[in-house]
């Protein structure tokens, strides 16, 4: 059975879980507290992330990660998806349709402007109390300012307005790609690119239902809500 290593209390990158559930692959989840992530992934023999060439520094070790039965550990959602597709090709994630490469930048246009909205909320409402101070300090180092200052100076309505063009572009992209009236990017056929969008939406929903609802409202379109609802069957939190 596969082992999935994920972050306790908040699955901010649900794509690996969506892919496992979609393919019907049995797995067990081992929930890790923040300061347990690096030691556990080192134990699995996973090499650390390369330093980010630009933008905020990237953590050396991140979740989700998986361990194959009797095999290696793999970190990073994209690498996990590629491995799952190679060893369990059906049902297909359709990684070769070119949509992942198009969706990634669109998600960035939405997520980065909203960082001053959701990151302080994660620190206050999601992180275990024993790690809250450590989490806030670590994120302040990466972002160049304390989270309360980030929220005060760059959050609120201005952050949502900054995300609006990206959200509109994302909904337009969904409309342009559809082959029929189905809820997914391609209509009735689901693919991994759908899971990228839905994992961002699910993260916002877990941080706060109000964030999820404003996400839909600012997009000006209910296609994103329909996509999220259509993926609920693969959104099981654990197995």
C-alpha positions as CSV (number, residue, x, y, z in Angstrom):
1,X,0.0,0.0,0.0
2,X,1.2,3.5,-0.8
3,X,2.0,5.9,2.1
4,X,1.0,9.5,1.7
5,X,2.7,12.0,3.9
6,X,0.8,15.2,4.4
7,X,0.5,18.3,6.6
8,X,-1.6,18.0,9.8
9,X,-4.8,20.1,9.8
10,X,-4.4,21.7,6.4
11,X,-3.9,20.0,3.0
12,X,-2.9,23.0,1.0
13,X,-1.9,20.9,-2.0
14,X,-4.6,18.3,-2.4
15,X,-3.5,17.3,-5.9
16,X,-1.7,14.1,-4.8
17,X,-4.7,13.0,-2.8
18,X,-7.1,13.8,-5.7
19,X,-4.9,11.7,-8.1
20,X,-4.7,8.7,-5.7
21,X,-8.5,8.8,-5.1
22,X,-9.3,9.3,-8.8
23,X,-7.2,6.3,-9.7
24,X,-8.6,4.2,-6.9
25,X,-5.1,3.4,-5.5
26,X,-5.2,2.3,-1.8
27,X,-3.0,4.3,0.5
28,X,-2.6,5.3,4.1
29,X,-1.9,8.8,5.3
30,X,0.7,9.7,7.8
31,X,0.0,13.2,9.2
32,X,3.0,15.3,10.0
33,X,3.4,18.4,12.2
34,X,5.4,21.1,10.5
35,X,8.7,20.4,12.2
36,X,8.3,16.7,11.5
37,X,8.3,17.1,7.8
38,X,12.0,17.6,7.0
39,X,13.2,14.7,9.3
40,X,10.6,12.3,7.9
41,X,11.3,13.1,4.2
42,X,15.0,12.9,4.9
43,X,14.4,9.5,6.4
44,X,12.7,8.4,3.2
45,X,15.9,9.4,1.2
46,X,14.1,12.2,-0.7
47,X,16.6,14.9,-1.9
48,X,15.7,18.5,-0.9
49,X,14.2,21.1,-3.2
50,X,16.6,23.2,-5.2
51,X,16.7,26.9,-4.0
52,X,14.1,29.0,-5.8
53,X,15.8,31.1,-8.5
54,X,13.5,34.0,-7.8
55,X,10.7,35.0,-5.5
56,X,10.3,33.8,-1.9
57,X,12.7,31.1,-0.8
58,X,11.4,27.6,-1.1
59,X,11.4,25.2,1.8
60,X,13.9,22.3,1.3
61,X,11.2,19.7,2.2
62,X,7.5,20.0,1.4
63,X,4.4,17.9,1.5
64,X,2.7,16.1,0.0
65,X,5.1,13.2,-0.5
66,X,4.5,9.5,-1.1
67,X,6.4,6.3,-0.6
68,X,5.7,3.5,-3.0
69,X,5.4,0.0,-1.6
70,X,8.9,-1.2,-1.1
71,X,10.1,1.7,-3.2
72,X,11.4,5.2,-3.0
73,X,9.9,8.3,-1.6
74,X,8.8,11.1,-3.9
75,X,8.1,14.7,-3.1
76,X,6.2,17.4,-5.1
77,X,2.8,17.0,-6.5
78,X,3.9,17.1,-10.2
79,X,6.5,14.4,-9.7
80,X,3.9,12.3,-7.8
81,X,1.3,12.6,-10.6
82,X,3.9,11.6,-13.2
83,X,4.9,8.5,-11.2
84,X,1.3,7.5,-10.5
85,X,0.4,7.8,-14.2
86,X,3.4,5.6,-15.2
87,X,2.6,2.8,-12.8
88,X,-1.2,3.1,-12.8
89,X,-2.1,4.5,-16.3
90,X,-5.8,4.0,-16.0
91,X,-7.9,6.0,-15.5
92,X,-5.6,8.5,-17.1
93,X,-4.8,11.9,-15.6
94,X,-4.2,13.1,-19.2
95,X,-0.9,14.8,-18.3
96,X,0.1,15.1,-21.9
97,X,-2.8,17.4,-23.0
98,X,-0.8,20.6,-22.4
99,X,-3.3,22.1,-19.9
100,X,-1.1,21.8,-16.8
101,X,1.4,24.2,-18.4
102,X,-1.4,26.7,-19.1
103,X,-3.2,26.3,-15.8
104,X,-0.1,26.8,-13.6
105,X,0.6,30.4,-14.5
106,X,-3.1,31.2,-14.2
107,X,-3.2,29.8,-10.6
108,X,-0.2,32.0,-9.8
109,X,-2.0,35.1,-11.0
110,X,-4.7,34.3,-8.4
111,X,-2.8,32.8,-5.5
112,X,0.1,35.2,-5.2
113,X,-2.1,38.4,-4.9
114,X,-4.2,36.6,-2.3
115,X,-1.2,35.5,-0.2
116,X,-1.7,38.5,2.2
117,X,-5.2,37.3,2.7
118,X,-4.8,33.6,3.4
119,X,-1.3,33.3,4.9
120,X,-2.1,35.3,8.1
121,X,-5.3,33.3,8.4
122,X,-3.4,30.1,8.3
123,X,-1.1,31.3,11.0
124,X,-4.0,32.4,13.3
125,X,-6.7,29.8,12.6
126,X,-5.1,26.6,11.2
127,X,-1.6,26.0,12.5
128,X,-1.4,24.0,15.8
129,X,-0.9,26.4,18.7
130,X,2.4,24.9,19.6
131,X,3.8,25.7,16.2
132,X,2.0,29.0,15.5
133,X,4.9,31.3,16.6
134,X,7.5,29.3,14.7
135,X,5.3,29.3,11.6
136,X,4.7,33.0,11.7
137,X,8.4,33.8,12.1
138,X,9.4,31.4,9.3
139,X,6.9,33.0,6.9
140,X,7.9,36.5,7.9
141,X,11.5,35.7,7.0
142,X,10.4,34.4,3.6
143,X,8.0,37.2,2.9
144,X,10.1,40.0,4.2
145,X,7.7,41.3,6.9
146,X,5.6,40.1,9.8
147,X,2.3,38.5,8.8
148,X,0.2,41.1,10.6
149,X,1.9,43.8,8.6
150,X,1.5,41.9,5.4
151,X,-2.2,41.6,6.1
152,X,-2.6,45.2,7.1
153,X,-0.7,46.8,4.2
154,X,-1.4,44.4,1.4
155,X,-4.5,42.3,2.4
156,X,-8.2,42.9,2.4
157,X,-10.1,44.4,-0.6
158,X,-6.9,45.5,-2.4
159,X,-5.7,41.9,-2.5
160,X,-8.9,40.6,-3.9
161,X,-8.9,43.4,-6.5
162,X,-5.3,42.4,-7.4
163,X,-6.5,38.8,-7.8
164,X,-9.6,39.7,-9.9
165,X,-7.9,39.8,-13.3
166,X,-6.4,36.4,-12.7
167,X,-9.7,35.0,-11.6
168,X,-11.5,36.4,-14.6
169,X,-8.8,35.0,-16.9
170,X,-9.1,31.6,-15.2
171,X,-12.9,31.5,-15.8
172,X,-12.4,32.6,-19.4
173,X,-9.9,29.8,-19.8
174,X,-12.4,27.2,-18.5
175,X,-15.0,28.5,-21.0
176,X,-12.7,28.4,-23.9
177,X,-11.4,24.9,-23.4
178,X,-14.7,23.1,-23.0
179,X,-15.7,20.5,-25.5
180,X,-19.2,20.0,-24.0
181,X,-21.3,21.2,-21.1
182,X,-19.5,19.1,-18.5
183,X,-18.0,20.8,-15.3
184,X,-14.4,20.1,-16.0
185,X,-11.9,22.1,-18.1
186,X,-12.6,19.9,-21.1
187,X,-16.2,19.4,-20.2
188,X,-17.1,15.9,-19.3
189,X,-13.5,14.6,-19.2
190,X,-11.5,15.2,-16.0
191,X,-7.8,15.7,-16.1
192,X,-4.9,16.6,-13.8
193,X,-5.2,20.3,-14.6
194,X,-8.7,20.3,-13.0
195,X,-7.1,19.0,-9.8
196,X,-4.6,21.9,-9.7
197,X,-7.4,24.4,-9.7
198,X,-9.6,22.5,-7.3
199,X,-6.7,22.0,-4.8
200,X,-6.3,25.8,-4.6
201,X,-10.0,26.2,-4.0
202,X,-10.1,23.5,-1.4
203,X,-7.2,25.1,0.5
204,X,-9.1,28.4,0.6
205,X,-12.3,26.6,1.8
206,X,-10.4,24.9,4.6
207,X,-8.9,28.2,5.7
208,X,-12.3,29.8,5.8
209,X,-15.6,29.3,3.9
210,X,-15.8,33.1,3.6
211,X,-12.6,33.0,1.5
212,X,-14.0,30.3,-0.7
213,X,-17.3,32.2,-1.3
214,X,-15.5,35.5,-2.0
215,X,-13.3,33.6,-4.5
216,X,-16.4,32.6,-6.4
217,X,-17.9,36.0,-6.1
218,X,-14.9,37.9,-7.4
219,X,-14.6,35.5,-10.3
220,X,-18.0,36.6,-11.4
221,X,-18.8,33.1,-12.7
222,X,-20.1,29.8,-11.1
223,X,-18.0,27.6,-13.3
224,X,-15.4,27.3,-10.6
225,X,-17.9,26.3,-8.0
226,X,-19.2,23.6,-10.4
227,X,-15.7,22.3,-11.0
228,X,-15.1,22.1,-7.2
229,X,-18.4,20.3,-6.7
230,X,-17.7,17.8,-9.5
231,X,-14.4,16.9,-7.8
232,X,-15.9,16.2,-4.4
233,X,-16.0,12.5,-5.1
234,X,-12.2,12.4,-5.1
235,X,-11.8,14.8,-2.2
236,X,-11.8,12.2,0.6
237,X,-9.6,13.5,3.4
238,X,-8.2,10.1,4.2
239,X,-8.3,6.3,3.6
